[in-house]
């Protein structure tokens, strides 16, 4: 066998244990990804897809909000929006959830197949399930699912090319990039991943004096991927979109978005509210560092550079935690497998304690399954939207009363509002913070924190209704109390989790008086009957009503 043949030889096949592990863990991950829609962004994505198909044109100007001073919109997510709207038309919210679960399962499959060394696929799947279970509710039906799948495909193709030198693994990357660049601005991560592998390959060829000609396929692949980035309806603005996203999460800039948008907060700032999550990330990173050090001769430095880079991203913004877990799992598996295979004492310890490992891992996985099943069992059959997260009943009330006009809404309600009420109703703000200037966002936050300024805002924008979320996020409550006690507004609907106010001068509907115990009791009964008997959601609905009434009516 000559050197070229040895270089191109196929890696060893997966063992039966690896095959079982890949199937088991990918299936479990898909199951854990099945939960009701909780993130409001999916609804403005749906509204955007619907609007593009209705007008047969891309959205270059924001049609949904009445507040942006500069309505220019670089809608980099257009392809994702059209796809999810198509899924909704075909099978409702359930089809969107199924697609999300399948996307995560396919991505996990490619990650598990990165290494065919004995045991690596099993460890990869185990690490993915264990780490992503902790943050599973943050992986909602959003473009991040596309990004995770594309990252997995990039890493799979690049590691396969490194071991086989078959160019066919590189040919697919520009085509993947065309999809990626039209779904999310994080496509720049694909360029970085490919760049790390190319630099690693160049370095090895220079050190071994083979010449850079051996790296030409990777160089051409990088050029092809860069060229593919231009295939988007926004041109240069679309290519540079990732820079704008980075500016919103960079904590060193002390920007208002990083400080006040929960998913943009630096990871270590969550220590007071979510210490377990922070510890999991730090332990994972520490374990990877230790294993990577002892197995450094068996791992490529491209993987180490990728994991370190993604760990920095996770530290910068908590939303990037999933990205870190995603790339660290296969690299950790390779490092762990190499350490076991090449260290006799470690291998002997694993064999000796294999029974204990099986019991511990099995117990943890069963516990994960039980916890997730218990959560799903609380929900009414077929419900695909999270309870109490969106103003479903309040929007129904607005539709029944044919409301049209400007609405002040809290940010987590904007997407659902325009999904259900646009075009007669536009929103004040939604999850598209990239459209908002720091000055506008500061003004919005000032309304929440100093609600006495709200009347001036209402006059400025000719507001006719106010829709406020009153459950889970206490920052909105002072505004709700201020509006409730205002002579200009009256409460016309509440289910405890949301409040809808109409302008007194523009509506003849009788106001809800929460000072009356009979009124509060009747609201509690109405809220409870929306949920099945003996369901924990009934008790939660009642609790929301009484908590809101107590807060709004206290001196």
C-alpha positions in Angstrom: 0.0 0.0 0.0 1.5 3.3 -1.0 1.3 6.5 1.0 -1.6 7.9 -1.1 -3.7 4.8 -0.6 -2.9 4.8 3.1 -4.0 8.4 3.3 -7.2 7.7 1.5 -8.2 4.5 3.4 -11.6 4.5 4.9 -12.0 4.9 8.7 -13.2 1.8 10.6 -16.9 1.0 10.5 -19.2 1.7 13.4 -19.6 -1.1 15.9 -23.1 -2.4 16.7 -22.9 -0.6 20.1 -22.2 2.6 18.2 -25.1 2.0 15.8 -27.5 1.3 18.7 -26.2 4.4 20.6 -26.6 6.7 17.5 -30.2 5.5 17.0 -31.1 5.7 20.7 -29.6 9.1 21.4 -30.8 10.7 18.2 -34.3 9.5 19.0 -34.1 10.7 22.6 -32.9 14.1 21.4 -35.8 14.4 19.0 -38.2 13.5 21.8 -36.7 16.1 24.1 -37.1 18.7 21.4 -40.8 18.1 21.3 -42.5 20.7 23.4 -45.0 23.5 22.7 -43.9 26.7 21.0 -42.6 29.0 23.7 -40.6 31.6 21.8 -42.5 34.5 20.3 -40.2 34.9 17.4 -41.8 32.0 15.5 -44.9 34.1 15.0 -43.3 37.1 13.3 -41.4 34.6 11.1 -44.8 33.0 10.2 -46.3 36.4 9.5 -43.3 37.3 7.3 -43.6 34.1 5.3 -47.3 34.7 4.8 -46.7 38.3 3.7 -44.0 37.3 1.2 -46.2 34.7 -0.4 -49.2 37.1 -0.5 -47.2 39.8 -2.2 -44.9 37.6 -4.2 -41.9 39.7 -3.1 -39.2 39.9 -0.6 -39.6 42.2 2.5 -37.0 45.0 2.3 -39.1 47.4 4.4 -40.8 46.5 7.7 -44.6 46.4 7.1 -45.5 45.2 10.6 -44.6 48.0 13.1 -45.6 51.6 13.3 -42.6 52.7 15.4 -39.3 52.3 13.4 -37.8 55.6 12.2 -35.9 53.7 9.6 -38.1 50.9 8.2 -35.4 49.3 6.1 -35.3 45.6 6.9 -32.5 43.2 6.0 -34.7 40.1 6.2 -32.0 37.5 6.2 -34.4 34.8 7.4 -36.7 34.9 4.4 -36.2 31.3 3.3 -36.8 29.9 6.9 -39.9 32.1 7.1 -41.3 30.7 3.8 -40.5 27.2 4.9 -42.2 27.4 8.3 -45.3 29.1 6.8 -45.5 26.3 4.3 -45.3 23.8 7.1 -48.0 25.6 9.0 -50.3 25.6 6.0 -49.7 21.9 5.5 -49.9 20.6 9.1 -50.3 23.5 11.6 -48.0 24.1 14.5 -47.5 20.4 14.9 -45.8 20.2 11.5 -43.4 22.9 12.6 -42.5 21.1 15.8 -42.0 17.8 13.8 -39.6 19.6 11.4 -37.7 21.1 14.3 -37.3 17.6 15.9 -36.2 16.0 12.6 -33.7 18.8 12.0 -32.1 18.3 15.4 -32.1 14.5 14.9 -30.5 14.7 11.5 -27.9 17.2 12.8 -27.1 14.9 15.7 -26.7 11.9 13.4 -24.1 13.7 11.3 -22.2 14.8 14.5 -22.2 11.2 15.7 -20.8 10.0 12.4 -17.9 12.5 12.4 -15.6 9.8 13.9 -15.9 6.1 13.2 -13.5 5.1 15.9 -14.9 2.5 18.3 -17.1 4.2 20.9 -16.8 7.7 19.6 -20.3 7.8 18.1 -21.8 6.5 21.3 -20.1 9.1 23.4 -21.0 11.9 21.0 -24.7 11.0 21.2 -24.6 10.7 25.0 -23.0 14.1 25.4 -25.4 15.7 23.1 -28.4 14.3 24.9 -27.0 15.1 28.4 -26.0 18.7 27.6 -28.9 19.8 25.4 -31.4 18.4 27.8 -30.4 21.1 30.2 -31.2 23.9 27.7 -33.8 22.2 25.6 -36.4 24.9 26.1 -34.1 27.4 24.4 -33.9 25.4 21.2 -37.3 26.5 19.9 -38.6 26.5 16.4 -36.2 29.2 15.2 -33.5 29.5 12.5 -31.0 28.3 15.1 -32.2 24.7 14.1 -31.0 25.4 10.5 -27.7 26.7 11.8 -27.1 23.6 14.0 -27.9 21.2 11.2 -25.6 23.2 8.8 -22.8 23.2 11.4 -23.1 19.4 11.8 -23.0 18.9 8.0 -19.9 21.2 7.6 -18.0 19.4 10.4 -19.0 16.0 9.0 -17.9 16.8 5.4 -14.6 18.5 6.5 -13.5 15.6 8.8 -14.4 13.1 6.1 -12.3 15.0 3.6 -9.4 15.2 6.0 -9.4 11.4 6.4 -10.1 10.4 2.8 -9.2 13.5 0.7 -12.3 12.8 -1.4 -13.3 16.1 -3.0 -17.0 15.2 -3.1 -17.3 16.0 0.6 -16.3 19.6 -0.2 -18.5 20.1 -3.2 -21.6 20.1 -1.1 -20.6 22.9 1.2 -21.3 25.9 -1.1 -24.8 24.5 -1.7 -25.4 24.2 2.0 -24.2 27.7 2.4 -26.8 29.1 0.0 -29.5 27.7 2.2 -27.8 28.8 5.4 -27.2 32.4 4.3 -30.9 32.8 3.5 -32.0 31.4 6.8 -29.9 33.0 9.5 -27.0 35.4 10.0 -25.0 32.9 11.8 -23.9 31.4 8.5 -20.6 33.2 9.2 -19.8 30.3 11.6 -19.6 28.0 8.6 -17.0 30.2 7.0 -15.0 30.2 10.3 -15.2 26.4 10.6 -14.1 25.8 7.0 -11.3 28.4 7.6 -10.0 26.5 10.7 -9.8 23.2 8.7 -8.1 24.9 5.8 -5.5 26.6 8.1 -4.8 23.2 9.8 -4.4 21.6 6.4 -2.1 24.3 5.2 0.0 24.1 8.3 0.5 20.4 8.0 1.4 20.6 4.4 3.9 23.3 5.0 5.5 21.5 7.9 5.7 18.2 6.0 7.0 20.1 2.9 4.3 18.7 0.7 3.5 22.2 -0.6 0.3 24.2 -0.4 -1.0 22.6 -3.6 -2.3 19.8 -1.5 -4.6 22.3 0.2 -6.0 23.7 -3.0 -9.4 21.7 -2.6 -10.0 23.4 0.8 -9.0 26.8 -0.6 -11.4 26.4 -3.5 -14.1 25.2 -1.1 -13.6 28.3 1.0 -13.8 30.5 -2.1 -17.0 28.7 -3.2 -18.6 29.2 0.2 -17.7 32.9 0.2 -19.2 33.2 -3.2 -22.3 31.4 -2.1 -22.8 34.0 0.6 -23.7 36.6 -2.1 -26.7 34.5 -3.3 -29.2 36.3 -1.2 -31.8 39.0 -1.9 -30.0 41.6 0.2 -26.6 41.7 -1.5 -23.8 43.2 0.5 -26.1 44.1 3.4 -27.0 40.4 3.7 -23.3 39.4 3.7 -22.5 41.9 6.4 -25.5 41.1 8.5 -23.5 38.9 10.9 -21.5 41.9 12.0 -24.6 43.7 13.1 -25.7 40.6 15.2 -22.3 40.4 16.8 -22.5 44.1 17.8 -25.7 43.4 19.7 -24.2 40.6 21.9 -20.7 42.0 22.5 -20.6 42.6 26.2 -17.5 44.7 26.0 -19.5 47.4 24.2 -21.8 47.7 27.2 -24.6 47.9 24.8 -28.2 48.1 26.0 -29.3 45.0 24.1 -26.7 42.8 25.8 -27.7 44.1 29.2 -31.5 43.9 28.8 -32.3 41.0 26.4 -32.1 37.8 28.5 -30.7 35.6 25.8 -28.0 38.2 24.9 -26.7 38.4 28.5 -23.2 37.1 29.2 -23.3 33.6 30.5 -21.6 34.4 33.9 -24.3 37.0 34.6 -26.8 34.2 34.9 -25.0 32.8 37.9 -27.6 34.3 40.3 -30.6 33.1 38.3 -29.5 29.9 36.6 -26.4 28.6 38.3 -26.9 25.0 37.2 -26.7 26.0 33.6 -23.5 28.0 34.1 -22.0 25.1 36.0 -22.8 22.6 33.2 -21.2 24.8 30.6 -18.0 25.4 32.7 -17.7 21.7 33.7 -18.2 20.7 30.1 -15.5 23.1 29.0 -13.2 22.1 31.8 -13.6 18.4 31.0 -13.0 19.0 27.3 -9.8 20.9 28.2 -8.4 18.1 30.3 -9.3 15.3 27.8 -8.1 17.4 24.9 -4.7 18.0 26.6 -4.0 14.3 27.2 -5.3 13.4 23.7 -3.8 16.4 21.9 -1.7 14.2 19.6 -4.8 12.3 18.3 -7.0 15.3 17.6 -6.7 18.0 15.0 -6.2 21.5 16.2 -9.1 22.7 14.0 -11.5 21.1 16.3 -9.9 22.6 19.3 -10.0 26.1 17.7 -13.7 25.6 16.9 -14.6 24.5 20.4 -12.6 27.3 22.0 -14.2 29.9 19.7 -17.7 28.7 20.4 -17.0 28.6 24.1 -16.1 32.3 23.9 -19.3 33.0 22.0 -21.2 31.2 24.8 -19.5 33.4 27.4 -20.5 36.5 25.5 -24.2 35.6 25.2 -26.1 32.8 26.8 -28.0 32.2 23.6 -24.8 30.6 22.2 -24.7 27.9 24.8 -26.4 25.4 22.4 -23.8 26.2 19.8 -21.0 25.4 22.2 -22.5 22.1 23.3 -23.2 21.2 19.7 -19.6 21.4 18.5 -18.0 20.3 21.8 -19.8 17.0 22.0 -18.1 15.2 19.0 -14.7 16.8 19.7 -15.0 15.7 23.4 -16.0 12.2 22.3 -12.9 11.9 20.0 -10.7 13.2 22.8 -12.2 10.8 25.4 -12.1 7.8 23.0 -8.5 8.5 22.2 -7.6 8.8 25.9 -9.3 5.4 26.6 -7.8 3.6 23.6 -4.3 4.9 24.1 -3.9 4.7 27.9 -4.0 1.2 29.3 -4.6 2.4 32.9 -7.6 4.5 31.8 -8.9 1.7 29.6 -8.6 -0.8 32.5 -10.5 1.6 34.8 -13.3 1.9 32.3 -13.6 -1.9 32.0 -13.5 -2.4 35.7 -16.2 0.2 36.4 -18.2 -0.6 33.3 -21.1 -1.9 35.3 -21.3 1.2 37.4 -21.2 3.4 34.3 -24.0 1.5 32.8 -26.2 1.9 35.9 -25.4 5.6 36.3 -25.9 6.5 32.6 -29.1 4.4 32.4 -30.5 6.0 35.5 -29.8 9.5 34.3 -31.4 8.9 30.9 -34.5 7.3 32.4 -34.8 10.3 34.7 -34.5 12.7 31.7 -37.3 10.7 29.9 -39.5 10.7 33.0 -39.1 14.5 33.5 -39.9 15.3 29.9 -42.8 12.9 29.8 -44.3 14.5 32.9 -44.0 17.9 31.4 -45.8 16.8 28.2 -48.5 14.9 30.2 -49.6 18.2 31.8 -50.6 19.6 28.4 -54.0 19.1 26.7 -53.7 16.6 23.9 -52.6 18.1 20.7 -51.7 21.5 22.1 -48.6 22.9 20.3 -48.5 26.4 21.8 -47.2 26.9 25.4 -49.9 27.8 27.9 -50.0 31.4 29.3 -47.1 32.5 27.0 -49.2 34.3 24.4 -52.3 36.5 24.4 -54.5 33.9 22.7 -57.8 34.9 24.4 -57.0 38.6 24.4 -56.5 38.5 20.6 -59.8 36.6 20.2 -61.4 39.4 22.1 -59.9 42.0 19.8 -61.0 40.0 16.7 -64.6 39.7 18.1 -64.8 43.5 18.6 -63.1 44.3 15.3 -60.3 46.3 16.7 -58.1 48.1 14.3 -55.4 50.7 15.0 -52.1 51.1 16.8 -51.5 48.9 19.8 -48.9 49.2 22.5 -47.6 45.7 23.3 -44.8 44.3 25.4 -42.0 42.8 23.3 -42.8 39.1 23.8 -46.4 39.7 22.5 -45.5 41.6 19.3 -44.9 38.5 17.1 -48.2 36.8 18.1 -50.1 40.1 17.7 -49.1 40.7 14.1 -49.4 37.0 13.2 -53.0 37.1 14.3 -54.1 40.7 13.6 -52.0 42.1 10.8 -52.7 44.1 8.5 -55.5 46.0 10.4 -53.2 46.0 13.5 -49.5 46.8 13.7 -47.3 46.3 16.7 -45.2 48.7 18.8 -42.3 46.3 19.3 -41.5 42.6 18.7 -38.5 40.3 18.8 -36.8 41.9 15.8 -34.5 44.0 18.0 -32.1 44.3 15.1 -34.6 46.8 13.6 -34.5 49.0 16.7 -32.0 51.6 17.5 -30.4 51.7 21.0 -32.3 55.0 21.6 -35.7 53.5 20.8 -35.0 50.4 22.9 -34.0 52.7 25.8 -37.2 54.6 25.4 -39.2 51.3 25.5 -37.4 50.1 28.6 -38.0 53.5 30.2 -41.8 53.0 29.6 -41.6 49.7 31.5 -39.4 51.0 34.4 -41.0 54.5 34.6 -44.6 53.9 33.5 -45.6 57.5 34.4 -44.2 58.4 31.0 -46.6 56.1 29.2 -49.4 58.7 28.6 -47.0 60.9 26.5 -46.1 57.8 24.4 -49.8 57.0 24.0 -50.5 60.5 22.6 -47.4 60.4 20.4 -48.4 57.2 18.6 -52.2 57.6 18.9 -52.6 54.4 20.8 -56.0 52.8 21.1 -55.2 49.6 23.0 -52.5 48.3 25.4 -51.6 44.6 25.5 -49.3 43.6 28.4 -47.9 40.3 29.5 -48.5 39.9 33.2 -47.2 36.3 33.9 -43.6 35.1 34.3 -41.9 38.5 33.6 -42.4 40.9 36.5 -40.8 43.8 34.7 -44.0 44.4 32.9 -46.2 44.6 36.0 -45.6 48.3 37.0 -46.8 49.4 33.6 -50.0 47.2 33.9 -50.8 48.8 37.3 -50.2 52.3 36.0 -52.5 51.8 33.0 -55.1 50.1 35.2 -55.4 53.1 37.5 -55.3 55.6 34.6 -58.5 57.5 33.8 -57.6 57.3 30.2 -57.7 53.5 30.0 -60.0 50.7 31.1 -59.3 47.0 31.5 -61.5 45.0 29.0 -60.0 41.6 29.2 -57.6 39.6 31.4 -56.9 35.9 32.0 -54.3 36.7 34.6 -51.4 36.0 32.2 -52.2 39.0 30.0 -54.1 42.3 30.2 -55.9 44.1 27.4 -56.8 47.8 27.9 -58.9 50.0 25.6 -59.0 53.8 25.4 -61.9 55.0 27.5 -63.0 57.5 24.8 -63.0 55.0 22.0 -64.9 52.0 23.5 -68.3 51.5 25.1 -67.3 48.1 26.6 -67.7 48.0 30.4 -64.4 48.0 32.4 -63.4 45.1 34.5 -63.1 46.1 38.2 -60.7 43.9 40.0 -61.5 45.5 43.3 -64.7 43.4 43.3 -64.1 39.9 44.8 -67.1 38.5 42.8 -65.5 39.8 39.6 -62.1 38.2 40.4 -63.8 34.9 41.4 -65.7 34.8 38.1 -62.6 35.5 36.2 -60.8 32.7 38.0 -63.7 30.3 37.2 -63.6 31.3 33.5 -59.8 30.8 33.4 -60.0 27.4 35.0 -62.6 26.1 32.7 -60.2 26.6 29.8 -58.2 23.6 31.0 -59.0 20.0 31.7 -60.1 18.9 35.1 -57.4 17.8 37.5 -54.8 19.5 35.2 -52.1 21.5 37.0 -52.8 24.2 34.4 -56.1 24.8 36.1 -54.4 25.7 39.3 -51.9 27.8 37.5 -54.6 29.7 35.6 -56.4 30.5 38.9 -53.2 31.6 40.5 -52.4 34.0 37.7 -55.8 35.7 38.1 -55.5 36.2 41.9 -51.9 37.3 41.7 -52.7 39.9 39.1 -55.7 41.1 41.0 -53.7 41.5 44.2 -50.9 43.3 42.4 -53.1 45.8 40.4 -55.3 46.7 43.3 -52.8 47.0 46.2 -52.1 50.6 47.3 
